[in-house]
């Protein structure tokens, strides 16, 4: 926040208010005043503590103080000479007017708000570069968006913890999206590997888990160069979380780059998915397969269609597994020992899982 802006407002108001008026910061130092000679004067920690720990007006000596701003911990307070009824009226007017100016200034010149508006598509594409230049924002830097989702909504301490992990506010930005989602816009090396981003995400999830014992999911978007593409990286992180919720329920860290065929299925219309299932399972519904059969299929896929290895992992005789696979072929018309049929069946299972989950699309 520019002290010169405060001083400009105080200077314009000093003729209307025939008293000494000004603004102090959290340390109790005068940063703007109608008496220029008092700028820089320290009123002391006792005054600062009394003013910023009280809601409403506080008097100290011949001055009346009131903190202002929408923040939980106000950063500034206005003061006016005198403690009479007229001083109370003046202090109220000063707090409202300068508080509103501060809010407008923060919204206009805050880089975090700018990035949030870019990610949420709340700013016209043609205005992005103009605003970036106005804020002296480096447009050539490579950045990635990590979307942190916590199970305990509305805990402000989680935001503070992530902010403390990345204290350089000129390079990294921590932004509240909603009650459960916090976006971390991290400046990264242009050649960063996806595994390094996953390690970074793991460190965030571990820190929150250790401090708050809350389940944390982190979706990772791809690294992008330029302000405009931050919206794409953010949406990729959202998609990663939603797709992971359907297909990788055990994972806490989901990278968009590693979604594979799940990403393609997620983008398909549900009507097309339903048609695909009907075409694949012409002989019988996929719902006709019992739990034991589906578990066998899962293990068969995990062991790369290797009959001997799968039977060993399932602790069954090889012939027993062959019998089960033959039974599946008769029910569905697909022989899982054949690579092409196995691919079709694997995709069909994922499509069925996707339809059952009915995820939210972005």
WODARA-V169559 format. One record per backbone hydrogen bond with DSSP energy under -0.5 kcal/mol. NH is the residue of the N-H (numbers start at 1). CO is the residue of the C=O. If there is no record, write none. Layout:
((NH;CO) (NH;CO))
//
This chain:
((5;2) (6;2) (7;3) (8;4) (9;5) (10;6) (11;7) (12;8) (13;9) (14;10) (17;13) (18;16) (19;17) (22;79) (23;32) (24;77) (25;29) (26;75) (28;25) (30;41) (31;23) (31;29) (32;23) (34;21) (36;34) (38;35) (39;36) (40;30) (41;38) (43;28) (43;41) (48;44) (49;45) (50;46) (51;47) (52;48) (53;49) (54;51) (56;54) (58;65) (60;63) (63;60) (64;80) (65;58) (66;78) (67;56) (68;76) (74;72) (76;68) (77;24) (78;66) (79;22) (80;64) (81;20) (82;62) (88;84) (89;85) (90;86) (91;87) (92;88) (93;89) (94;90) (95;91) (96;92) (97;93) (98;94) (99;95) (100;96) (101;97) (102;98) (103;99) (104;100) (105;101) (106;102) (107;103) (108;104) (109;105) (110;106) (111;109) (114;110) (115;111) (116;112) (117;113) (118;114) (119;115) (120;116) (121;118) (122;117) (123;117) (127;124) (128;124) (128;125) (129;125) (131;127) (132;128) (133;129) (134;130) (135;131) (136;133) (137;132) (139;137) (141;138) (143;224) (144;186) (146;144) (146;184) (147;219) (148;146) (148;182) (149;147) (149;217) (150;180) (151;215) (153;151) (154;179) (155;152) (156;154) (158;155) (159;155) (160;156) (161;157) (162;158) (163;159) (164;160) (165;161) (166;162) (167;164) (169;167) (171;168) (172;168) (173;185) (175;173) (175;183) (177;181) (178;181) (182;148) (183;175) (184;146) (185;173) (185;183) (186;144) (186;184) (188;142) (192;189) (196;193) (197;193) (198;194) (199;195) (200;196) (201;197) (202;198) (203;199) (204;200) (205;201) (206;202) (207;203) (208;204) (209;205) (210;206) (211;207) (212;208) (213;209) (214;208) (217;149) (218;252) (219;147) (220;254) (221;145) (221;219) (224;143) (226;141) (230;227) (231;228) (233;229) (234;230) (235;231) (236;232) (237;233) (238;234) (239;235) (240;236) (241;237) (242;238) (243;239) (244;240) (245;241) (246;242) (246;243) (247;243) (248;244) (251;248) (254;218) (254;252) (256;220) (258;255) (259;256) (262;259) (263;260) (264;260) (265;261) (266;262) (267;263) (267;264) (268;265) (273;269) (274;270) (275;271) (276;272) (277;273) (278;274) (279;275) (280;276) (281;277) (282;279) (282;280) (288;285) (289;286) (294;290) (295;291) (296;292) (297;293) (298;294) (299;295) (300;296) (301;297) (302;298) (303;299) (304;301) (305;300) (306;303) (307;305) (310;306) (311;307) (312;308) (313;309) (314;310) (315;311) (315;312) (316;311) (321;317) (322;318) (323;319) (324;320) (325;321) (326;322) (327;323) (328;324) (329;325) (330;326) (331;327) (332;328) (333;329) (336;334) (338;335) (342;338) (343;339) (344;340) (345;341) (346;342) (347;343) (348;344) (349;345) (350;346) (351;347) (352;348) (353;349) (354;350) (355;351) (356;352) (357;353) (358;354))
//
